[in-house]
């Protein structure tokens, strides 16, 4: 019994971890890595859906696959621009309602361009400004928090398209956490 107690005490000592500080540069680097991964993952979703099925709707009252992806793209521009205190300037706004933007090629262009925009903005970001307060309508948060919301939003809408793909009997891309 003494041997077991001593062994437990020694093992708990060896499992102690030390905390390290997380810098703004660390956060910026992680944001860039995550958005690059999200772009790659979303591109796999765009490729998984056959081009002639981009108009598919899971049910009549929802957006089509193309509209979901165009909504994701316009929100990438809007939320990240807002987080960084810039005026959103993107041709993608309103695209989910334009029939000319609904083709697979157009959707893929707009979506990938939105990720490129976000990644470029993050690369230019001064990490010391992540704590600055920004306002989105009645919502006020730090730049950091709004950038997190932008990432959450694109993840949510990409996730919704999983159902569209599965309803067509197609296997969606495997999870890509790292």
HELIX and SHEET records of a PDB file:
HELIX    1   1 UNK A    2  UNK A   14  1                                  13    
HELIX    2   2 UNK A   24  UNK A   48  1                                  25    
HELIX    3   3 UNK A   51  UNK A   53  5                                   3    
HELIX    4   4 UNK A   65  UNK A   83  1                                  19    
HELIX    5   5 UNK A   95  UNK A   97  5                                   3    
HELIX    6   6 UNK A   99  UNK A  101  5                                   3    
HELIX    7   7 UNK A  104  UNK A  124  1                                  21    
HELIX    8   8 UNK A  127  UNK A  129  5                                   3    
HELIX    9   9 UNK A  143  UNK A  167  1                                  25    
SHEET    1   A 2 UNK A 133  UNK A 136  0                                        
SHEET    2   A 2 UNK A 139  UNK A 142 -1                                        
END                                                                             
